[in-house]
Amino acid sequence: MNVVFLNYHQRSLTGGHQYNDAFLDYLSEISGTTIIKTPSCSALYPSWLKPLSPFLELKRLSLFSRNSVVFWEDSAHKYHYLLALITRLVKHVKSVVIIHHFPFLIENGWKLKLQQFFYSQYLKQIETIIVPSPYTLDLAQQLYPQKNIIYIPLPFKQAYCPSDQYEEGCFVYVGTVEPRKGLIYLIEALGIIKQQVPNKRFTLHIVGEVVDRHYAHQLITRAEQLNIRDDVVLKGRVSDEELNDYYQRAEIFTFPSLLEGYGIVLIEAFCRGVPVVCFNNSAMPYTVKDGINGLVAENRDAQSLAEKIMLLSGNQSLRKKFQEGIAKTMQELKTQEDFESGVRDMFESIKCP
């Protein structure tokens, strides 16, 4: 049997990448076959070639045969719609897509409707949808009830080790630096805090790969305008040891993302007993329960975000209450055994005879 995974990432930057890595490693182990991974389309095609990329990707047809299982990737639909259509009509392979989040949901108005339409057309060519979180499961069942949808949960090590080394006013964000992560709202929120509580001392550590340098420059420029430039530190990617230190020292994990399929970093923060302040969108409310293990602000609302941060910062009794809620949340997480069982069941259900 031939197993092909399209649009494979060059480096593991996100929780979705980590999930794909673990999924393919275990699938290779149980299937006894080497998985063919094609390069990331966004990295493969320079800007001047991108209009032609859907046609250039047709060369992947040579990898498929009637006993192939092809894993498509949710963020590559603009590259692979034509390939998916022709594959369904000609090759008759087993087609599967892993959906981490629905990329069109970041848009509004006509852009949302247009992108949702093309995304739905893409999924029509694919038989099976795999989702890694309760949020993507609920949304996939709502949007595509006719599809074969398989929930294979993200695995977590249920280790809860709250830190007693946290520093009041030490805020941390972990993730890529790009518009989808909503960091401009966090900068605005800190500007509001600086204005309303001028004696409040804080430092925001932004830890993670800078995917969009123009956006990073916008963040710095806005911080300068709000007179909080010295309070905002872009650290870039750091070692695991350094990352653990940032979590250990953090009073609050600030996560203003605008769209997440799960938000693995939320669990990473919870593992250290760090309460989270985030927006009320996509997957966040599935993990962060407002007033129980963290605080949830109104979506895309810097004022609301600032109010939640000010409510929690310096409030030791509230932090202790949230840590009790975090401990309960950690007990409910899915395990490696749940993940492996899901992959095995999925493979048995779709593999060719």
C-alpha positions in Angstrom: 0.0 0.0 0.0 1.2 3.5 -0.9 0.7 6.3 1.7 1.2 9.9 0.6 1.1 13.0 2.8 0.8 16.3 0.8 2.2 19.7 1.8 4.4 18.5 4.6 5.9 21.2 6.8 9.7 21.9 6.6 10.0 22.6 10.3 7.7 21.8 13.2 6.5 25.2 14.3 3.0 24.7 15.5 0.9 22.3 17.5 -0.7 21.2 14.2 2.8 20.3 12.9 3.5 18.3 16.1 0.2 16.4 15.7 1.0 15.6 12.1 4.5 14.4 13.0 3.1 12.1 15.7 0.3 10.9 13.5 2.5 10.0 10.6 5.2 8.4 12.7 2.6 6.0 14.4 0.8 5.4 11.1 4.1 4.4 9.5 4.8 2.0 12.4 1.4 0.2 12.2 1.1 0.2 8.4 4.6 -1.1 7.8 5.1 1.3 4.9 7.2 4.4 4.4 5.1 7.5 4.0 5.9 9.7 1.0 5.9 13.4 2.1 5.7 16.1 -0.5 7.2 19.6 0.2 5.2 22.5 1.7 3.6 24.3 -1.2 4.0 27.8 0.4 7.8 27.2 0.6 8.1 25.4 -2.7 6.6 28.1 -4.9 7.9 31.7 -5.0 5.3 34.4 -5.2 5.6 34.7 -9.0 4.9 31.0 -9.4 1.9 30.8 -7.0 -0.8 31.4 -9.7 0.5 28.4 -11.5 1.0 26.2 -8.5 -2.4 24.4 -8.8 -1.3 23.2 -12.2 2.2 22.4 -11.2 0.9 20.3 -8.3 -0.7 17.9 -10.8 2.6 16.2 -11.1 1.7 14.5 -7.7 -0.7 12.3 -9.7 2.2 10.1 -10.5 2.5 9.2 -6.8 -1.1 7.8 -6.6 -2.4 4.4 -7.5 -5.6 2.5 -6.7 -4.1 1.2 -3.5 -3.0 4.6 -2.3 -4.1 6.4 0.8 -3.6 10.2 0.3 -3.5 12.6 3.2 -4.4 16.1 2.2 -3.7 19.2 4.3 -6.3 21.7 5.3 -4.2 24.9 4.7 -3.2 23.8 1.2 -6.7 23.8 -0.4 -5.8 26.7 -2.7 -2.9 24.6 -4.1 -4.6 21.3 -4.3 -8.3 21.8 -5.3 -7.5 20.9 -8.9 -5.4 17.9 -7.9 -8.1 16.7 -5.6 -10.7 16.9 -8.3 -8.7 15.0 -10.9 -7.6 12.5 -8.3 -11.2 11.7 -7.4 -12.3 11.4 -11.0 -9.3 9.4 -12.3 -7.3 7.7 -9.6 -10.0 6.5 -7.1 -7.6 6.6 -4.1 -8.6 6.7 -0.5 -8.5 10.4 0.4 -8.2 11.8 3.9 -7.8 15.4 5.2 -6.6 16.4 8.7 -8.4 19.6 9.7 -6.7 21.5 12.5 -8.8 24.7 12.0 -11.0 26.1 9.4 -8.8 28.8 7.7 -11.7 30.8 6.2 -13.0 31.6 9.7 -10.3 34.3 10.1 -12.1 36.3 7.4 -15.3 38.4 7.5 -18.0 39.4 5.1 -17.7 38.4 1.4 -14.2 37.0 1.9 -15.5 34.6 4.5 -18.3 33.4 2.2 -16.1 33.1 -0.8 -13.3 31.2 1.0 -15.8 28.9 2.8 -17.4 28.1 -0.6 -14.0 27.1 -2.2 -13.0 25.2 1.0 -16.3 23.2 0.9 -15.7 22.4 -2.8 -12.2 21.1 -1.9 -13.7 18.9 0.8 -16.2 17.4 -1.6 -13.3 15.7 -3.3 -12.2 14.0 -0.1 -13.9 11.1 1.6 -12.7 11.2 5.2 -12.1 14.1 7.6 -9.8 13.6 10.7 -10.1 16.2 13.5 -7.9 16.4 16.6 -10.0 18.4 19.0 -13.6 18.6 20.3 -13.9 22.1 18.7 -13.0 20.9 15.2 -15.2 17.9 15.7 -18.3 19.9 16.6 -17.7 22.4 13.8 -17.0 19.7 11.2 -20.2 17.9 12.1 -22.1 21.1 11.9 -20.7 22.2 8.5 -20.2 18.8 6.8 -22.7 16.4 8.4 -22.6 14.1 5.3 -18.9 13.5 5.6 -17.1 10.6 7.4 -15.6 12.4 10.3 -13.1 10.7 12.6 -12.0 12.2 15.9 -8.4 11.2 16.9 -7.6 13.2 20.0 -4.4 15.1 20.6 -2.4 13.2 23.3 -1.1 14.9 26.4 1.1 13.8 29.3 -1.1 14.5 32.3 1.7 16.1 34.4 0.7 19.0 36.5 3.6 20.9 38.2 2.6 24.4 39.2 5.4 26.8 39.7 6.0 28.8 42.8 8.6 30.9 41.1 6.2 33.2 39.2 6.8 36.9 39.1 3.9 39.4 39.4 3.6 41.4 36.2 5.4 38.8 34.1 3.2 37.9 31.1 4.1 35.5 28.4 2.8 34.6 25.0 4.1 31.5 23.2 3.4 30.8 19.5 4.2 32.1 16.1 4.2 35.8 15.3 1.7 36.4 12.6 -1.6 38.2 12.2 -3.8 35.2 13.0 -2.4 35.2 16.5 -3.9 38.6 17.4 -0.9 40.0 19.1 -1.8 43.6 18.1 -4.8 43.3 20.4 -2.5 42.3 23.3 -0.2 45.3 22.6 -3.3 47.6 22.6 -4.5 46.0 25.9 -1.1 46.6 27.6 -1.3 50.2 26.4 -4.6 50.5 28.1 -3.2 49.0 31.3 -0.3 51.4 31.2 -2.7 54.4 30.8 -5.1 53.3 33.5 -2.6 51.9 36.0 0.6 53.9 35.3 2.4 52.5 38.3 1.7 48.9 37.2 5.0 47.2 36.3 4.8 44.4 33.7 6.8 42.7 31.0 5.4 40.8 28.1 7.7 38.1 26.7 6.6 37.1 23.1 8.2 33.7 22.5 8.1 32.0 19.2 9.0 32.0 15.5 8.5 35.3 13.6 6.5 34.1 10.6 5.5 37.6 9.4 8.3 40.1 9.9 6.1 43.0 8.7 3.6 42.1 11.4 6.3 41.9 14.0 7.5 45.4 13.0 3.9 46.7 13.3 3.8 45.3 16.9 7.0 47.1 17.8 5.9 50.3 16.2 2.6 50.2 18.1 4.3 49.5 21.4 6.5 52.5 20.8 3.5 54.7 20.2 1.8 53.5 23.4 5.1 54.1 25.4 5.4 50.4 26.3 8.3 49.4 24.0 10.6 48.7 27.0 7.9 46.4 28.4 7.5 44.2 25.3 10.3 41.7 24.4 10.3 39.6 21.2 12.4 36.5 22.0 12.0 34.5 18.9 12.4 30.7 19.1 14.1 29.5 22.3 15.4 26.2 23.6 13.1 23.9 25.6 14.9 24.8 28.8 14.4 28.5 28.1 10.8 28.0 27.3 10.2 26.1 30.5 11.8 29.0 32.4 9.4 31.5 30.8 6.4 29.4 31.8 7.7 29.0 35.3 8.2 32.7 35.8 4.9 33.7 34.1 2.1 35.1 36.3 -0.3 35.1 33.3 -0.3 33.3 29.9 -1.7 35.8 27.5 -3.1 34.3 24.4 -5.0 36.7 22.0 -5.2 34.3 19.1 -8.0 34.8 16.6 -8.3 31.2 15.4 -7.1 27.9 16.9 -8.0 24.3 16.3 -6.9 23.4 19.8 -4.2 25.7 21.1 -1.7 23.2 22.5 0.2 26.0 24.3 -2.8 26.5 26.5 -2.2 23.0 27.9 1.6 23.7 28.1 0.7 26.7 30.3 -1.7 24.7 32.4 1.0 22.0 33.0 2.9 24.7 34.9 -0.2 26.0 36.7 -0.2 29.3 34.8 -3.7 30.8 34.4 -4.7 31.9 30.9 -6.3 35.0 29.6 -7.6 34.6 26.0 -10.3 35.6 23.6 -13.7 34.0 23.3 -13.3 32.4 19.9 -12.7 29.0 18.1 -11.2 26.4 20.4 -10.2 28.6 23.3 -13.5 28.3 25.4 -13.3 24.5 25.0 -10.1 24.6 27.2 -10.2 27.8 29.1 -13.4 28.0 31.2 -14.1 31.6 32.2 -13.8 32.1 36.0 -12.8 28.4 36.6 -9.3 27.9 35.2 -8.7 31.3 33.5 -10.4 34.3 32.0 -12.0 34.7 28.6 -12.2 38.2 27.0 -14.6 39.4 24.3 -13.3 38.5 20.9 -11.0 41.1 19.3 -11.7 43.5 22.2 -8.5 45.1 23.6 -10.4 46.8 26.4 -12.0 43.5 27.5 -8.6 41.8 27.3 -7.0 44.6 29.5 -9.7 44.3 32.1 -9.2 40.5 32.4 -5.5 40.9 32.7 -5.9 43.6 35.4 -8.4 41.4 37.3 -6.0 38.5 37.5 -2.6 40.2 37.9 -1.6 40.5 41.6 -4.7 38.6 42.7 -3.2 35.6 44.5 -6.5 34.2 45.7 -7.9 34.2 42.2 -4.7 32.6 40.9 -5.1 29.8 43.5 -8.7 29.2 42.5 -7.8 28.9 38.9 -5.0 26.5 39.7 -7.5 24.2 41.3 -9.6 24.4 38.1 -6.5 23.8 36.0 -5.7 20.6 38.0 -9.2 19.2 37.2 -8.8 20.1 33.6 -5.5 18.2 33.4 -7.2 15.1 34.7 -9.6 15.1 31.7 -7.0 15.3 29.0 -6.7 12.6 26.4 -3.7 10.3 26.6 -1.2 8.7 24.2 -3.2 5.5 24.4 -6.3 7.3 23.2 -4.4 8.8 20.3 -2.9 5.5 19.2 -6.2 3.7 19.5 -7.8 6.4 17.3 -5.0 6.1 14.6 -5.3 2.3 14.5 -9.1 2.3 14.2 -8.9 5.0 11.5 -6.4 3.0 9.5 -8.4 -0.2 9.7 -11.5 1.6 8.5 -9.9 3.3 5.4 -7.0 1.0 4.3 -7.3 -0.7 0.9 -7.9 -4.5 0.8 
